[in-house]
């Protein structure tokens, strides 16, 4: 027995419990330290993570602002719509996704595309997998009812109301209003910080684009409690788990009241019904406010905004891209054209400002002007004409010689004063600045020595000179009001949904042009004669009840032989001259300037002038009718206000 007690391995056996006790103590201390670290040091962080597993933030859609005309009539609004969203990280692809795809009746292509996108986001290591993504937009009310009925089977799937943009007048004035387009993935990278999400739409043209930040509004959000399967719980105990703030209400976009008068828009549309392509701009000469602006051909912004479905959207884009008349181009401001004879009043003012012409001196027009070896033609044999008659009869020969005396740089200087060769800054659609060439410009773009023929062409609005219809409208407004060049104004005021004015936008003067009264009076007489004198180029189109002054223009184009796609048989049309008529009314105390461009229309006096005069007639008729209604309303209110209590 004593031998057994004295064995050496018994001491080792007795030490093992001590080492085991030490290990247990250290493990307990480590566990205690970890618990302390998790609950005390990082307790807030882990509690937040735990809450995130059961609390989800749901996006609340905002409402885009309504666009109205100057009298409050709706031009762009919203119609009810519903979008389906899901959270990729929470969506069960084995049980929930097949049900969702079945309820939504997705075809094989749609199902494969959406499934691939969800799986890609699930494997993303970043936060994107926890964001709501758009599964399908603008779903039917029947599908909304189905998804709501089976909501318990579809955790992490939400149906969110999202109004769709609606344009009640379709193509009428579409270039002014613009349309909506889906934010692409590249743009989303920089726009996400501004609150944009997958599937969002933003303004892609017109007022929708230029005033996007005012119209779009701000989304809201709401916190909800969900279980491990993503099902929402609304009982009081669950709601108590949500910390403040529980909800942020969406802020609706601001409404816009435009300077556009929809009755004027309709009058322009009616007057241009026989034209294939062109533009008309109506400007208030006293403020620079745009009363009407139409580019033709147009498009339906409802189709381009996706409101009629994906197939309608694709079909609309195919038509726009294949049409040689370019309906997507805003011909009022994005297209630049030679102004033709509508530029002659500015050539006359350039000479008058520099005292380079005796207004009584006559030039003999024999139908052409010989300069060197080249012959510059006129439209008629006008005989002896002075400046006023040269404007009225649109004598090229007179202005060839006038341009030679002025010089190209002086011509350009006056043109720049009236806003040509510069963007107007309207800020809605892509804008062309046009071109007001100088000697330096020709030296840079044409090899060889500068030729005086460039100046002769510029004097009659041809050659390299180009303008937009909007530029010409503002310049003729400046002619009509005595030399005040306004910045164009399309938005009159920014308002809340209840009509409260947030921002009232006043007219802005761009510059005051230094012009002598007698010089302006001479040009006015010449422009009045265009419409009202027997030899005026628009005399045959005059309307007895419309007092107007203006200038016709027939602008030559570069001839084409082929290159119009499958329809080269229409080359004859694209080789015709552009028809212009630039005008204002009334002639004595002008109120509006009306510019009409008919692309490839031919003679300006025969084609463009009737359109402008019909628009003027509509304007004055509307003015008289509204004044009569206002007087009648005031008359009927007066007796009522004077009656006392019996």
C-alpha positions in Angstrom: 0.0 0.0 0.0 2.8 2.4 0.8 4.4 1.5 -2.5 1.3 2.6 -4.3 1.1 5.9 -2.4 4.7 6.8 -3.2 4.3 6.3 -7.0 5.6 9.4 -9.0 2.7 9.6 -11.4 0.2 10.2 -8.6 1.5 13.8 -8.2 0.8 14.6 -11.9 -2.7 13.2 -11.4 -3.3 15.6 -8.5 -2.0 18.6 -10.5 -4.5 18.2 -13.4 -7.6 19.4 -11.5 -5.6 22.6 -10.7 -4.8 23.3 -14.3 -8.3 22.5 -15.3 -9.5 25.0 -12.7 -7.2 27.6 -14.1 -8.4 27.1 -17.6 -12.0 27.4 -16.5 -11.3 30.6 -14.6 -9.6 32.2 -17.6 -12.4 31.0 -19.9 -15.0 32.5 -17.5 -13.0 35.8 -17.4 -12.8 35.9 -21.2 -16.5 35.3 -21.5 -17.2 37.9 -18.9 -15.0 40.4 -20.8 -16.8 39.6 -24.1 -20.2 40.0 -22.5 -19.0 43.3 -21.0 -17.7 44.4 -24.4 -20.9 43.5 -26.2 -23.4 44.8 -23.7 -21.6 47.8 -22.2 -19.0 49.0 -24.6 -20.8 48.2 -27.9 -24.3 47.7 -26.5 -25.9 50.4 -28.6 -24.5 49.1 -31.8 -25.7 45.5 -31.2 -29.1 46.7 -30.1 -29.4 48.7 -33.3 -28.4 45.6 -35.3 -31.0 43.6 -33.5 -33.7 46.2 -34.2 -32.7 46.3 -37.9 -33.6 42.6 -38.1 -37.2 43.3 -37.2 -37.7 47.0 -38.2 -37.7 48.0 -41.8 -38.0 51.4 -43.4 -40.6 51.6 -46.1 -40.5 54.3 -48.8 -43.5 56.6 -49.1 -44.0 58.0 -52.6 -44.3 61.7 -53.2 -46.5 63.5 -55.7 -45.0 65.4 -58.6 -46.1 69.0 -59.0 -48.9 69.9 -61.5 -48.1 72.2 -64.5 -50.8 74.7 -65.4 -51.2 77.4 -68.1 -51.5 81.1 -67.3 -55.2 80.7 -66.6 -54.8 77.7 -64.3 -55.8 74.9 -66.8 -53.9 71.7 -66.2 -51.2 70.8 -68.8 -49.4 68.0 -66.9 -50.7 66.1 -63.8 -50.6 62.7 -62.2 -52.8 59.6 -62.4 -53.0 56.9 -59.7 -50.5 54.0 -60.2 -48.9 51.3 -58.1 -45.4 49.8 -58.2 -44.2 46.5 -56.7 -41.0 46.5 -54.7 -38.9 43.9 -52.9 -35.8 43.7 -50.7 -33.4 41.3 -52.3 -31.7 40.2 -49.1 -35.0 39.3 -47.5 -36.7 37.6 -50.5 -36.8 33.8 -50.4 -36.0 32.6 -53.9 -37.3 29.1 -53.3 -40.7 29.8 -51.8 -41.7 33.5 -52.1 -40.2 34.3 -55.6 -42.2 31.6 -57.5 -45.4 32.8 -55.8 -44.7 36.4 -56.6 -43.9 35.7 -60.3 -47.0 33.6 -60.6 -49.3 36.2 -59.1 -47.8 38.9 -61.4 -48.1 36.6 -64.4 -44.6 37.4 -65.6 -43.5 35.9 -68.9 -40.4 33.9 -69.2 -38.2 36.8 -70.3 -39.4 39.1 -67.6 -39.0 36.4 -65.0 -35.5 35.6 -66.0 -34.4 39.3 -66.1 -35.9 40.2 -62.7 -34.6 37.0 -61.1 -31.1 37.6 -62.3 -31.1 41.1 -61.0 -32.3 40.0 -57.5 -29.7 37.2 -57.4 -26.9 39.7 -58.4 -28.0 42.0 -55.6 -28.2 39.2 -53.1 -24.5 38.4 -53.8 -23.5 42.0 -53.5 -21.3 42.6 -50.5 -22.4 46.2 -50.1 -25.6 47.7 -48.7 -27.5 47.6 -52.0 -29.0 44.1 -51.2 -30.9 45.7 -48.3 -32.4 48.4 -50.4 -35.9 48.2 -52.0 -35.8 47.6 -55.7 -38.5 48.0 -58.3 -40.0 44.7 -59.6 -42.7 46.1 -61.8 -44.3 49.5 -62.2 -47.8 50.7 -62.9 -49.5 47.3 -62.2 -53.2 46.8 -62.6 -55.7 47.3 -59.8 -56.6 43.6 -60.0 -53.0 42.7 -59.3 -52.8 45.1 -56.4 -55.8 43.4 -54.9 -54.2 40.0 -55.4 -50.9 40.9 -53.8 -52.7 42.6 -50.9 -54.8 39.4 -50.4 -51.7 37.2 -50.3 -49.5 39.6 -48.5 -48.9 37.0 -45.7 -47.3 34.7 -48.3 -45.1 37.5 -49.7 -42.8 38.7 -47.0 -40.4 41.5 -48.1 -42.7 42.5 -51.0 -44.4 45.8 -50.9 -47.0 47.5 -53.1 -46.3 51.3 -53.2 -48.5 53.9 -54.6 -46.6 55.9 -57.2 -48.5 58.4 -59.4 -47.7 58.3 -63.1 -47.3 61.5 -65.1 -50.2 62.3 -67.4 -50.5 64.9 -70.2 -54.2 65.5 -70.9 -53.6 67.2 -74.2 -51.1 64.7 -75.6 -49.1 66.1 -78.5 -50.2 69.7 -78.2 -47.3 71.7 -76.9 -45.3 68.6 -76.0 -41.9 70.2 -76.6 -42.8 72.9 -74.0 -43.8 70.4 -71.3 -41.3 67.7 -72.1 -41.7 64.1 -70.8 -40.4 61.7 -68.1 -37.8 59.0 -68.6 -36.4 56.3 -66.3 -33.1 57.1 -64.6 -30.4 54.9 -66.1 -27.8 53.0 -64.0 -25.0 55.5 -64.8 -27.1 58.5 -63.8 -28.3 56.7 -60.7 -24.8 56.6 -59.3 -24.7 60.4 -58.9 -28.4 61.0 -58.4 -28.8 58.5 -55.5 -27.5 61.1 -53.1 -30.4 63.3 -54.2 -33.0 60.6 -53.2 -33.5 58.9 -56.6 -34.0 55.1 -56.6 -34.1 52.3 -59.2 -37.1 52.7 -61.4 -37.5 56.5 -60.7 -38.3 58.8 -63.5 -37.2 62.4 -64.0 -37.8 65.2 -66.5 -36.2 64.5 -69.9 -37.2 67.6 -71.8 -39.1 70.9 -71.6 -40.4 72.3 -68.3 -40.2 68.8 -66.8 -36.4 68.8 -67.3 -35.7 72.5 -66.6 -37.7 72.6 -63.4 -37.1 69.1 -62.2 -35.9 70.2 -58.7 -39.1 72.1 -58.1 -41.5 69.5 -59.5 -40.2 66.2 -58.1 -40.9 66.6 -54.4 -39.2 64.6 -51.6 -40.0 61.0 -50.6 -41.0 60.1 -47.1 -40.6 56.9 -45.1 -42.3 54.8 -42.5 -40.8 52.3 -40.0 -42.6 49.0 -39.7 -42.0 45.8 -37.6 -41.5 42.5 -39.5 -40.8 39.0 -38.3 -38.1 36.6 -39.5 -40.1 35.9 -42.7 -40.6 39.6 -43.4 -44.3 39.7 -42.5 -45.5 43.0 -41.1 -46.8 43.3 -37.5 -49.0 46.2 -36.5 -50.0 45.2 -33.0 -49.3 47.8 -30.2 -46.6 45.6 -28.6 -44.7 45.5 -31.9 -45.2 49.2 -32.7 -43.7 50.0 -29.3 -40.4 48.6 -30.5 -40.1 51.4 -33.1 -38.1 54.3 -31.8 -38.8 57.9 -32.9 -39.0 59.3 -35.5 -41.5 56.6 -36.7 -42.5 58.4 -39.9 -41.4 61.2 -42.2 -44.2 62.4 -44.5 -43.4 62.9 -48.2 -43.2 66.5 -49.4 -45.2 67.0 -52.7 -43.5 68.8 -55.5 -44.3 72.4 -56.3 -46.8 73.3 -58.9 -45.9 75.6 -61.8 -48.0 78.2 -63.5 -46.7 78.9 -67.0 -46.9 82.0 -69.1 -48.3 79.8 -71.8 -51.9 80.5 -72.8 -53.5 77.2 -73.8 -56.0 78.9 -76.1 -53.1 80.4 -78.0 -51.5 77.0 -78.2 -54.6 75.6 -79.8 -54.8 78.6 -82.2 -51.2 77.9 -83.3 -51.9 74.2 -83.7 -55.0 75.0 -85.9 -53.1 77.6 -88.0 -50.2 75.2 -88.7 -52.4 72.2 -89.5 -51.3 72.1 -93.2 -47.6 72.3 -92.4 -45.5 69.1 -92.2 -42.8 70.7 -90.0 -42.0 74.0 -88.5 -42.3 76.2 -85.4 -44.3 79.1 -84.1 -43.4 81.4 -81.1 -45.7 84.0 -79.6 -44.0 86.5 -77.2 -45.5 89.4 -75.1 -43.3 92.3 -76.4 -43.8 94.1 -73.1 -42.5 91.4 -70.8 -40.7 88.7 -72.8 -43.2 86.1 -71.5 -43.9 83.3 -74.0 -47.6 83.0 -74.6 -47.4 80.2 -77.1 -44.7 77.9 -78.5 -45.2 74.9 -80.7 -42.8 72.7 -82.7 -44.1 70.5 -85.4 -44.2 67.5 -85.8 -44.7 66.6 -82.2 -44.9 63.5 -80.1 -47.2 62.1 -77.3 -45.3 62.6 -74.0 -47.6 60.0 -72.4 -46.0 57.3 -74.6 -42.4 58.5 -73.9 -43.1 58.7 -70.2 -44.0 55.0 -70.0 -47.6 55.6 -69.1 -48.9 53.4 -71.8 -46.5 50.4 -71.2 -43.1 49.3 -72.3 -44.2 48.2 -75.8 -45.8 51.6 -76.5 -42.6 53.3 -75.3 -40.3 51.2 -77.6 -42.6 51.8 -80.5 -42.7 55.6 -79.9 -38.9 55.8 -79.8 -38.6 53.8 -83.0 -41.0 56.2 -84.8 -39.1 59.3 -83.5 -35.7 58.0 -84.5 -36.8 56.9 -88.0 -38.9 60.0 -89.0 -36.8 62.4 -91.2 -39.0 65.3 -90.0 -37.3 64.9 -86.6 -40.3 65.2 -84.2 -38.0 64.9 -81.2 -36.2 68.1 -82.2 -37.6 71.3 -80.6 -37.6 73.5 -83.7 -38.3 76.6 -81.7 -35.0 76.6 -79.9 -32.9 73.5 -80.7 -32.9 74.0 -84.5 -31.0 76.8 -86.1 -31.9 78.1 -89.6 -30.9 80.9 -92.0 -33.2 83.8 -91.2 -33.5 84.9 -94.8 -35.0 88.3 -95.4 -36.4 88.5 -91.8 -32.9 89.7 -90.9 -33.0 92.8 -93.2 -34.4 95.1 -90.6 -31.3 94.5 -88.5 -29.1 95.2 -91.5 -30.9 98.5 -92.0 -30.4 99.4 -88.3 -26.7 98.5 -88.5 -26.4 101.1 -91.3 -28.5 103.7 -89.6 -26.6 103.4 -86.3 -23.3 104.1 -88.1 -24.8 106.9 -90.3 -23.7 105.0 -93.4 -26.8 105.5 -95.5 -29.0 108.3 -96.8 -32.4 106.9 -96.3 -33.7 108.9 -99.3 -31.1 107.6 -101.7 -32.4 105.1 -104.1 -30.7 102.0 -105.6 -31.8 100.7 -109.0 -32.8 97.0 -108.8 -32.6 95.3 -112.1 -33.1 91.8 -110.6 -29.4 91.2 -109.8 -26.3 92.8 -108.4 -23.0 92.2 -110.2 -20.0 92.1 -107.8 -16.8 91.1 -109.5 -17.4 88.0 -111.5 -20.3 86.8 -109.5 -24.0 87.7 -109.9 -26.2 88.1 -106.8 -29.8 87.7 -107.6 -33.0 89.4 -106.4 -36.5 87.9 -106.4 -37.9 90.6 -108.7 -36.9 93.7 -110.7 -37.9 96.4 -108.3 -36.5 99.4 -110.1 -35.4 102.4 -108.0 -36.0 101.8 -104.2 -35.0 103.6 -101.0 -34.6 102.0 -97.6 -38.2 101.9 -96.6 -39.4 100.5 -99.9 -36.5 98.0 -99.8 -37.8 96.6 -96.5 -41.4 96.5 -97.7 -40.7 94.9 -101.1 -37.8 92.8 -99.7 -35.3 94.0 -102.3 -32.1 91.9 -102.1 -30.1 94.2 -104.4 -30.6 97.2 -102.1 -29.4 95.2 -99.1 -26.4 93.7 -101.0 -25.1 97.2 -101.5 -26.0 98.2 -98.0 -24.1 95.2 -96.6 -21.1 96.1 -98.7 -21.1 99.6 -97.2 -21.6 98.3 -93.6 -19.0 95.5 -93.5 -19.5 92.1 -91.9 -18.3 93.0 -88.4 -20.7 95.9 -88.0 -23.5 93.6 -89.2 -22.5 91.1 -86.6 -22.3 93.7 -83.8 -25.9 94.8 -84.3 -27.0 91.1 -84.6 -25.3 90.3 -81.3 -27.0 93.3 -79.7 -30.4 91.9 -80.6 -29.5 88.5 -79.1 -28.4 86.5 -82.2 -25.5 84.1 -82.0 -26.2 83.6 -78.2 -28.3 81.2 -76.2 -31.4 82.8 -74.7 -31.0 80.8 -71.5 -34.6 79.5 -71.4 -33.2 76.3 -69.8 -35.8 73.8 -70.9 -34.6 72.0 -74.0 -31.2 71.8 -75.5 -30.7 75.2 -77.1 -28.7 76.2 -80.2 -26.9 79.5 -80.0 -27.2 80.0 -83.8 -24.4 81.7 -85.6 -23.6 85.4 -86.2 -20.3 85.1 -88.3 -17.6 87.7 -88.3 -14.5 88.2 -90.5 -12.5 86.3 -87.9 -15.0 83.4 -88.0 -14.8 83.1 -91.8 -11.0 83.3 -91.6 -11.0 80.4 -89.2 -13.5 78.2 -91.0 -12.7 78.9 -94.7 -9.3 78.6 -96.3 -8.1 81.4 -98.4 -8.7 85.1 -98.4 -11.9 86.6 -96.9 -14.4 87.4 -99.7 -16.9 90.3 -99.7 -19.5 87.9 -101.0 -19.8 86.6 -97.4 -20.9 90.0 -96.3 -23.4 90.4 -99.1 -25.0 87.1 -98.2 -25.0 88.0 -94.5 -26.9 91.2 -95.2 -29.9 89.3 -96.5 -29.8 86.6 -93.7 -28.1 83.9 -95.8 -24.6 82.3 -95.9 -23.4 81.1 -92.5 -25.9 83.2 -90.5 -28.3 81.1 -88.5 -30.9 81.9 -85.9 -33.5 80.0 -83.8 -37.2 80.9 -83.9 -37.0 81.9 -80.2 -34.1 84.3 -80.9 -36.0 85.9 -83.7 -39.1 86.2 -81.6 -37.2 88.1 -78.9 -35.4 90.3 -81.4 -38.7 91.3 -83.1 -40.2 92.0 -79.7 -37.2 94.3 -79.1 -38.0 96.0 -82.4 -41.6 96.4 -81.4 -41.0 97.8 -77.9 -38.3 100.3 -78.8 -35.1 98.3 -78.1 -35.7 96.4 -74.9 -34.3 92.8 -75.3 -36.0 90.6 -72.6 -34.9 87.2 -71.3 -37.5 84.7 -72.4 -39.9 83.6 -69.6 -41.9 80.4 -69.6 -42.7 80.0 -65.9 -44.9 82.7 -64.3 -44.9 81.5 -60.7 -44.1 78.5 -58.4 -47.1 77.5 -56.2 -48.2 75.0 -53.6 -50.9 72.5 -54.2 -53.5 74.8 -52.7 -52.5 77.7 -55.0 -50.4 79.7 -52.6 -47.7 81.5 -54.6 -44.2 80.5 -53.3 -42.2 82.4 -55.9 -43.5 85.0 -58.4 -41.1 85.4 -61.3 -40.9 88.9 -62.8 -39.8 89.8 -66.3 -36.0 90.3 -66.7 -34.4 92.7 -69.1 -31.3 91.3 -70.9 -30.2 94.6 -72.4 -31.5 98.0 -73.7 -30.3 98.6 -77.2 -29.2 102.1 -78.1 -31.5 103.1 -81.1 -32.6 106.4 -82.4 -36.3 107.0 -82.5 -36.3 108.2 -86.1 -34.3 105.1 -87.2 -36.8 102.8 -85.4 -39.7 104.7 -87.0 -38.4 104.2 -90.5 -37.9 100.5 -89.9 -41.5 100.3 -88.5 -42.9 102.0 -91.6 -41.1 99.5 -93.8 -42.4 96.5 -91.8 -46.0 98.0 -91.8 -45.8 98.3 -95.5 -44.9 94.5 -95.9 -48.5 93.7 -94.8 -50.4 96.8 -95.7 -49.0 98.3 -98.9 -49.9 96.9 -102.3 -46.3 96.0 -103.2 -45.6 94.5 -99.8 -44.6 90.8 -99.8 -47.4 89.8 -97.4 -50.1 92.1 -98.8 -52.1 89.3 -100.5 -52.4 87.5 -97.1 -53.5 90.4 -95.0 -56.6 90.1 -92.8 -58.9 93.1 -92.6 -59.4 92.8 -88.9 -55.8 92.3 -87.9 -53.4 95.3 -87.6 -49.9 93.9 -88.1 -46.4 94.7 -89.2 -43.8 92.1 -90.2 -41.2 90.8 -92.5 -41.4 87.8 -94.8 -38.4 85.5 -95.4 -37.5 82.8 -97.8 -34.3 81.1 -96.7 -32.4 78.9 -99.1 -31.2 75.5 -97.9 -28.3 73.2 -99.0 -29.7 70.9 -101.6 -29.7 67.1 -101.0 -29.9 64.3 -103.5 -29.9 61.2 -101.3 -29.5 60.4 -97.6 -33.1 60.4 -96.3 -33.2 56.8 -95.5 -35.6 54.5 -97.3 -37.7 57.4 -98.6 -35.3 59.2 -101.0 -38.4 60.0 -103.1 -39.0 62.9 -100.7 -35.8 64.7 -101.7 -37.8 67.3 -103.5 -39.4 68.4 -100.3 -36.2 68.7 -98.4 -34.7 70.9 -101.2 -37.4 73.5 -100.9 -36.6 76.8 -99.1 -37.7 77.5 -95.5 -40.6 79.9 -95.2 -40.4 82.6 -92.5 -42.7 85.4 -91.2 -41.6 87.6 -88.3 -44.2 90.0 -87.1 -45.8 92.0 -84.3 -49.3 93.3 -83.6 -50.9 95.8 -83.3 -48.6 97.9 -85.4 -49.0 101.1 -83.5 -48.9 99.9 -79.9 -47.5 96.3 -80.2 -48.5 93.7 -77.7 -47.2 90.4 -79.2 -44.5 89.3 -81.5 -45.3 86.2 -83.7 -42.6 84.2 -85.5 -43.5 81.4 -87.9 -41.1 79.0 -89.5 -42.4 76.5 -92.0 -39.6 74.0 -92.8 -39.2 73.6 -96.6 -42.5 75.5 -97.0 -41.3 77.7 -99.9 -42.2 81.4 -100.0 -42.6 83.1 -96.6 -45.3 85.5 -97.7 -47.5 82.8 -99.2 -46.9 80.1 -96.6 -45.8 81.5 -93.2 -47.6 84.9 -93.1 -51.1 83.4 -93.1 -50.2 81.3 -90.1 -49.0 84.3 -88.1 -51.9 86.4 -89.1 -54.4 83.7 -88.0 -52.7 83.5 -84.6 -52.9 87.3 -84.2 -56.6 87.2 -85.0 -57.1 84.5 -82.4 -55.1 86.5 -79.8 -57.2 89.7 -80.3 -60.4 87.7 -80.3 -59.5 86.0 -77.1 -58.5 89.4 -75.6 -61.9 90.9 -76.5 -63.9 88.0 -75.2 -62.1 87.9 -71.9 -62.5 91.6 -71.5 -66.2 91.3 -72.2 -66.6 88.5 -69.6 -64.7 90.4 -67.0 -66.8 93.5 -67.6 -70.0 91.4 -67.4 -68.8 89.8 -64.2 -68.0 93.2 -62.7 -71.3 94.6 -63.8 -73.3 91.8 -62.2 -71.3 92.0 -59.0 -71.8 95.7 -58.6 -75.5 95.8 -57.9 -75.2 92.9 -55.5 -72.5 94.7 -53.5 -74.6 97.9 -53.3 -77.7 96.2 -52.0 -78.3 96.8 -48.3 -80.2 94.8 -45.7 -84.0 95.2 -46.2 
